């Protein structure tokens, strides 16, 4: 290309840029708008589909839930949100009485007469829970209350008539809710804090029909102006109830939170901004380019491959000086974990009618666990900052046992080889196993690493067969139909209670439920049922620990690791971002420095 | 008119054939979407209810006839994922794709034609070789790499920093230019090689014909030869190519551009529908594509006849 041509191209581009800049844009907007980013988009904003972190981000900012998590307290602590107080619980643990705040109004919307939002009542809470049991809604959150609330399951199977009463859900008056349970459910308040429990007015659902999924009508601090899979634009709900933030009550700790300047919101009532934009940017490079631009997104989560370009040190994570001047950084363990479970429906590795083969399968699983190199996995894919722990009770929950032996997550190649040899396994008779995941480069690398681990203990690499699926939905369908012998899984906790992880191995939850291992152990089930009705206590924690040990002893899963997330945000953002416990509850408190 | 009606009637068979095959592969043999739709902990009863609700257990003829009914009324119901009416989703996303891809499409073809004319005129000379070498080089660069490079060069804080990195926040013409320029440049860069090579081949063939040689022998200048003798005759393959590209632009959008730049067009919507097993959206896209192709086929025939009356409309 000649110099003249080059000059012409440059001049043309500059002219376009100048012309374009005349049109104004987000950087010239006078409104105070915080621009967040997420690595995926929610599919629906209907609370009955609030299954992902991504949908929870928008739903929690636009809808109200009865309870919420304290902004800064870790471990996570519940606090009243729309409820006026924590629930009053009957001595038998079966009846919850929940007072609801007066004067809370839904946002103005065409769904209401004359477009004016009306006051939220206990009946709205009942309606919102009932929707999960209406088959027409295909709820993804029904499991939270399935077989728990008196009469609710029957209400759903007998026609889901919203004008009919459900015995276990009653409005004692316009602002008092009574929930009657079939058996004690100490996690109930937690379930009333997540996006599935967001409160929807019936008029809006009837007005918008299925399109309530793109047109939320809530009573939260923000309302949705537009939503598509590229971006959600929220504007402040100026009619949001005026409740001043008590930063100490939200768990503020000077030593931990001073750098975020969140003390600046103390005594003020959210929402603090004119709006929030949430940009859904799957591509990490594009996200980082936008983040560094300065006038686009103000938050990003660092990917492993970006670490060396941004961090001066990985452990502890510290930014390079050029980045440290412009951005704040926080790290935290995820509220969840990654694990690889064996599918017990496969007789070649799981349950087997032949006791001798069952014992050999047990030895095989245990050998594979011993051969798994968690350190290498952590270093290769998770900055080396993930926390490896034994069993399935992750470090983020209060029931985590720091004293538990680490033997089950320590590499022991010789021990694995000996186990295989003692059980009569040879390269010739080891079963062929399919390792499946979505067919991304990252996942294929994980597979290759896994195959390498297994080769070291004598498992022929050609017997670990890679099966890529085009989408996560396809992979999930295979899990749910119990078609795969190995299931590599991540589990995000719905609430900070080990029960949410331990239910993954409860046999009534087998496929298509959340027990993708299809593990079935009557002793484990009994303990689960015993603990599931107990309020938090040392006794319950002891049972949790016994269950965890059972899973370790039975070699049910190669587990686990809780990843450390590295979050970056611009220094003018006053926030303590957190995407855990289904994410997004911090958005209510975000402010920008003036 | 008689021809058009006859052609449209014949097109029904074509549409039925194409929709049958696409329905078979995109919907009937597609992975069961029930589990994706119900999340992580459905009960077996819930799975059954949902399959019944969405007619996923219905026999093939029932589902296919339903699909044809939807296609004939252009009413595909609501997206299974977001709940949005499919017609509204198409009306929202198709104009975005059109606005995004039209400048690159028009400029890419115009520039391609221009370069092809230059190359064809100097066929075998160094300029022809240079243009063709650049065309091949451009074709060899992956679209993804081109997108990343253009974004870094024109938009990022490490480059010229002239345009937004991504997004589509268009309220006026200035916004439009801000957001469309970099994707357009990337599109032109990637498609220019293909266009130039195609147009050059067409033009070289025309330049070798007897009437062109005769025109030159009578002293016609190069611009006259191109305008009077070459381009009118080359118009048929060129117009056909352009018309056949339009359905892809309108319905297909550009998955890569839209995904990478975060632009809510039809390509991104289709990709997400595939990932989510959102069959109402997929059925709409799969159904409308052959319909648009049939229209393009018809228009191509009519244009060909208009440009060269020797082309019969039978």
Interface residues (C-beta under 8 A of the other chain):
Chain A: X13 X14 X16 X17 X19 X20 X21 X22 X23 X24 X25 X26 X41 X43 X44 X46 X49 X51 X135 X136 X138 X139 X140 X141 X142 X143 X146 X209 X210 X211 X212 X213 X214 X228 X229 X230 X231 X279 X280 X281 X282 X283 X285 X286 X289 X290 X292 X293 X294 X296 X470 X471 X472 X473 X474 X476 X477 X479 X480 X481 X509 X512 X513 X514
Chain B: X31 X32 X33 X34 X35 X36 X37 X38 X39 X40 X41 X42 X43 X44 X46 X47 X49 X50 X53 X78 X79 X81 X82 X83 X84 X85 X88 X92 X148 X151 X152 X154 X155 X156 X157 X158 X160 X161 X162 X163 X164 X165 X166 X167 X168 X169 X171 X172 X173 X174 X175 X176 X177 X178 X181 X185 X259 X260 X261 X262 X263 X264 X268 X269 X272 X274 X275 X276 X277
